[in-house]
């Protein structure tokens, strides 16, 4: 039985909530109770996308002419509203994608912090004065916004990720067409409500909900969209990038990871175990920076494994709205099936399943997309468990002869998003920092954890080699304009 009445979400185009002009509506369900419908969301078509792009184009001239401080003032207002709505948005997020309520509230407050950070960027410099070879000339650089930016965001962080794309796009003078994930469109609509209530002018941010093949591809291909920022899977990201490149549009891709944590012989094992569990299993492992490979030097392998299993077996799986729940359900049926298929594949390839990896025995959880956290050992670097991004609560233990081999194993992947190490040895630290092929490296901290004021992005196949967040965001959302003035 539904605990709340299902809501109906519309697109937000040109400053108004409007039903989809074509296509119907699809249900967004609660992964903890799959018969509970959280809301009905649009399955929009190209007509809706065209309208949103037209609205963004119409609004961009006036928006870019505002002072950065004026745009920032609106972001400050939106941050206050989002903070006020944190409980409501957090509950909606938990019901819609499954993460625990404390995590969902925390993500919403992070969204408010991101808005405040970029509001302040409206008062920072956007250029430099450069000495000219002409003594009478004035030579300097400034920044010009791209224009209309397409934002394609995933379901795993339905507040933080779109905001860390939308906020810099806005502060630097762009207008936005946003395609949130259909699975979390009810949550996305609440973010859009905060921006609307803050007084963001009509057409400056537009939200169109629909399938990736139609709206996602449409954003990448649309001649009226000047830049596309995407977070999601590698397969989809490559298509987005290729489509944008084919028409000369700027694009930014943040994609998958197969993130390792390295446990050196001198590591504090209790801290390392806590970081492995938090980094790998919070949000049900559904983070691009989640720990997936646990590479342990053989001297401490057995001791580490014993401590890990003791703590993993004590984790409480359940509805994220219930007090005491540590691990919620997978976000949707497809992801649930994917995780279970990888567990089966691991067993088939000869890895040993030490714990979990199955539907819980509790009959109260039978109606949700639950899986107990899985811990494998005997995982070789060439196994599927060590190669593919699973995006679920699965830890693969890999034993290394020494620290040098641990680093080599960690780098043996097509991905390069995040990595962490636990050690007391400064030599290990320097070796790890210098040799690790990842965009984010963390020492004595979990792999998952991104500071909003610092650049974020991956190496190898984890990104398009651009960076998000912090002041680095200006590089994507603007172009440098060089100005030469002579009396």
N, C-alpha and C positions, 0 to 999 in steps of 0.2 A: 504493500500500500504506500502511496505517496505521502510524504510528511508535509509537503507544501504544494500549493497549486502551481501547475506549470505556467510559465510566463511565455509571452510571444515577443520575439525580438525582431526588429526591422533593421534595414540598412539605414545609415546616417549619411545623407548626401545634401550638400549645400545648406547645412545648418538645420536640417529637419529630419525627423524619423519617417522613412517612407517604405512601404511594402515593396518587395521585389517586383519589378515590372514583368519579369518572366521567370519561369521556374516556380516551384512550390515551396513548401517548408519541410524541414526534416527535424526529427526529435534529437535533442541532446539529453543523454541519459546519465543517471548516476551509476558509476562503475561499482559502487559498493552494493547497490540494489538495482540490478539492471532493468527491473520492471518499473522503476521510478523515473518519470520524465521530468527533467529540470526545466526544460523550455523547448519551444519550437523556434527554429532559426531559419533564415532564408537559404534557399539553394539558387542563388542569383545567376544571371546570365550576362552576356556581353552588353546588352542594352543598359543594364544597371552600372556596369563598369564604365561604359562610355559617359554616362551621366556624371559619375563621380569624377572622372578625369576632366570633364568640361567644367565642373564646379571648381575644381582645384586650379585649373588654368585661369578661370575668371578671377579667382581670389588672389592669385600670387603677386600681381602687380602692386596692389595696395599693401599686402602683408610685407613684402620685402622693403617697402619704403618706410615702414615703422622703424624707429630707433631700437637698437638691441635691448635697451632698458625697458621699452614699452612691451616688446615681446616677452621679455623676462618676467615682467609683472604679472602677465597672464599665466605663465608657468608656475609662479609662486602661488597664485590663487588656486590653480588646479591641484597643486601639492597639498594645500590645506584641506581641500575638499576630499581628496583621495585618502588622506590621513583620517578624516572624520568618518569616512565610509569603510575603514579597514575591517571592522567586524563583519559588516554586511558583505563586502566583497570577498573576504576570507571564507565565509561560510559558503557562498556561492561557488567559489573555486573548489573547495573541498567536495561539495556535492557534484560538481561537474567533472573533475578530473582525478579526485581521489586522494591528493596529498593531505597530510594531517592539518588540522585547523591551525595549530601554532605556526607551521611552516607557511600556510596560506596567508595568514595575517602578516607574518614577517615579510613575505614577498611583497604584499601590498604596501607596507611601510617603506620597503626598499624603493618601490616605485615612486613614492612621494619624495624620498631623498634624491633620487635621480632627477626628478623635475626641479628640485631646488638647486641642485648642482648646476644644471644647464641654464636655469634662470640667471645664475651669476655669470655664466659665460657671455651673456649679453653686454657686459661691461668690460670685457677683456679686449686686448688689442687683436686686430685682425690683419696686421701688416707690418712692414718695416720700411724705414727710410734707407735708401741705398745711395752712396756717393756716385755722382755722375761724372763722366769724363768732360762734360760740358759745364764749365763753371757757372753758367747762367741758368742751368736747368735744375728742376726739382724731380727726382726719381724716387718712386716709392711703390710698394705693393699693397693691394687690398684683396678682399675676398668677395667673390660673387656666388650667390646660391645656385645650385643646379637648376632649380625650377620646381617641377612636380616630381615628388619622390614616391615610388611604390614600396610599401612595407609589407613583407610576407612573414608572418610570425607563427611559431609552433604552439602546441597545446601544453607543453610541459611547464612553461613559465608564462602563463597567459597575461600577466600584468607587467612583470619586470622587463621581459625581452622587448615587447612592443614599445614600452616607454623609453627604453634606452636607445631605440631607433627614432621614435617620433620626436622626443624632446630635443635632441641635437638638430634634427631636420628643421624643426620650427625655429629654434633660436638663431639659426644661421640664415633664416629668411626663405625657406622652402615651404611649399604646401604639400599635403600628404594624401595619398589614397592607400588605405590600410585594409589588407585581407587577413583577418585573424583566422586561426584554425576553427573549423566548424565545430569540433568537439568541445571547444571552450568559448563559444561565441556569446553565451549569456554573460559570462564573466567579462568578456571584451566590451560588451555593451555598457557595463557599469563603468569601465574606464572611460568610455566615450561620453557617458553622462557627466563625469567629473569635468572633462574638457569643455563640454557644452555649458555646464553651470558656471564655469570660470569665465565664460564670455569670449572664448576663442571665436573669431569671426566666421561667418558662414563660408563654407568651401575650403577653409584652411586645413581642416582635417576631415576626411570622409572615410566611412567604414562600409565595406561591401563584403558580405558573407557569402561564400560559395565554394564549390569544389576546386581543388588545385588544378585539375585539367582545364577548367574554364576560366576561373578568376585568377589563379596563380599564373598560369601560362599567359593569360590575357594581359596581366600587368607587365610581365617580361617582354611581351611582344608589342605593347601599345606604343604607337609613335608619339603620343602626347605625354609619356612618362620619361623623364630625363635620367633617372637613376633608380636602381632597384636594390634594396637591402633585404637579404633573405637569411633566415635561420631554419635549418631542418636537415633532412637526410642528404647524404652524398649524391644519391641517384637523382633526386629532384633538384638539388642545388646545381649539379652539372648542367641539367636541361635549362634551368633558369639562366645560368651564366652564358651558355651557348646562344640562347635566344636573344638575350640582351646584347651580346657581342655582335651578333649578326646584323643588328641595326645601329650599332655604334653607341649604344647607351652605356652609361657607367653602371657597374654592378659590384656588389659586396656580398660574399657568401661566408657564412659560418656554419660548419657542418659537423661531421662526426668526430668521435674520439675513441681510443682504446687505451685509456689512461692507466699508467702503471704507478704503483707505490712500491718503493724499494726499501727493504728492511735490512739494514746493515748489521753486522755481528755485534756492534756496540750500541745498538738502538735501545731506547727505553721501550720495552715490549708492551707495557700497559698502555702507554700513550699511542704507540703504533697501532695496536689493536683497535683502540677507540677511533683513531683517524680512519682506519680501513673500513670500519663499520659505518661511520658517519659519512665518509666520502663515497662509499660504494652502495649503501643501502637506503639512505634517506631519500625521500621522494620516490621510493620503490625503485631506486637505481635509474630513474628516468631523467638524468641530467647529462648534457654533453660532456661535462667535466667529471662525471662519476668515475670512481675507481673501479676498474674492471680486472686488471692483472695485478696480482700480489706477488712480487718477486722477492723471495726471502733467501738470504745467505744461509747455507746449510748448517752452519754452527748453531744457529738459533731457530732453525726451521721447526723442529718438533715442539719446542717450548712456545713459539709463537702460535702454531696451529692449535695447541691445546687451549690457550687463552682465548683465541678467536672463536673456537667452537663453543666454548662455555658461554660467551657473551651473545653470540648469534642465536643460540638455542633459547635464550631468555627473552628475545624480542617479541613483543606482542603485535600480532597481525590483526587488523580489524578496520572498522569504519573510522575514517579520519575525523569524524565529528565526535567520537566517543573519547572521553578522558582515558588516558592510559595507552591509547593506541600509538604504537611507534611506527608501524609500517602499514600503509593503506593499500588499496588494490591497484593493479595496473590500470592505466587511464581508460582503456577501451578493450573490446573483445579481441581485436586484431593484435594488439600489443601483448595481451595475455597469451594468446595462441603462439605468438612468436617466441616469448620467453620459454614456454613449455617445450616448444620444438627444439630450442637450443639446448635445453637440459637433456632431452632425448639424444640429440646429436653428440653431446659430450660423452654420454655413456656409450653410445655406439662406437665412438672413435677410441675408446679405451681409457678415458679419464675416470677417476673414482669419485663418485658423489658421496661426500662425507655427511652432508646434512641438507635437508629441505628440497626445494625444487619441485614441489607438488602442491596440489590444491589442499588447503587446510582440512583437517578432519571435522572441525566444528561445524555442525549442520546450520548454525546461524549465519555462516559465511557462504553457504552454498549458492546464494543468488548473486554473488559478486565476482569480480575478476581477480580473485585473490591467488597468490602463490607464496609459499613459504620461501624465505631467503635461502639461496642455494650456495653451498661451498663445495668446490671441486679441488682435488689434488691429483698429482700425476699428470698435470697438464703440460704438454710439450709446446714449444713456441710455434710449431707448425700446425697445431690443432685448430679447428674452427673456433673453439672457446677462446683461443688466444689471438685470433685474427679478426673476427667480425665484431662490430659494435652490436651488442645485444639489447641495450637500453632497458635493462631490467635488473632485479636484485640477484645477480649471479657473480660470485667471486671465484676467480681461477688462481689457485696457488701454484706457483712455479718455483722450483728450488734452483738456486744458483751456487756454483762452487765458491765464488768469491765476489767482491763488490764490482770488480771490473767486468766480470761476466754478467752480473745483474744489470749494469748499464747497457751492455751490448744487447741483452735480451729486451730491455725496455725500448731500445731504438729499433728493434726488428719489427716494424709495423709500418703500414702506409699512412697512419695517422700521426699527428703531432700537436695535439691540443694542450693537454696539461699533464704534469707528472709531479710526483712528490717523493721525498726521501726522509727516512728517519735514521739519524746518526748523530754521534757526538764528535766525530772526527772531522776536523777542518779540511783535511785532505780529501775525504769523501765528499764533503760539501762542494769544494772547488771543482772537483772532477765532475760531479753531477751537474753543477751550474754550467760549466763550460761545454760538456759533452752531450748533454741531453737535448735531443731534437724535438723540442716542444715550445710553443709560444708562451706558456705559463709554467714556471717551475717553482715549487714551493718546498722549503726546507723545514722539517719538523712541523708540518701542517698537512691536512688532507688535500687530495687533488681538487676537490670541489670547493670553490670559494673565489669569487671575483670581486675585487674592490672597484666601486663605481667610478672612482677618480683616476683609475689606472687603465692603460690600454689593454684590450683583450682581443685575442685572436690566435689562430693556430698556424702551424707549419705543415708542410707536405699536403696531404689530401684533406686536412681539417678545415681549410679556409681558402679564400682567394688571395690570401697574403695581405689583406688589408687589416685594419684594426678598428675595433669599436670601443666606445666608452672613453671617459677622460677627455683630455684636450685633443687626443688623436682623432676623435670623431670629426673634427673640422676638415680633415684631409679628404674624407669621402663626400661630405655634404656641401662642399664648396669647391670652387676653382680659383686658383691664384690669378689675379689680374695685375699686370705690371703697368704703371702709369708714368709717363714722361711728360713733364710740363715745362714749356719754355715761354718766357714773356714775349 
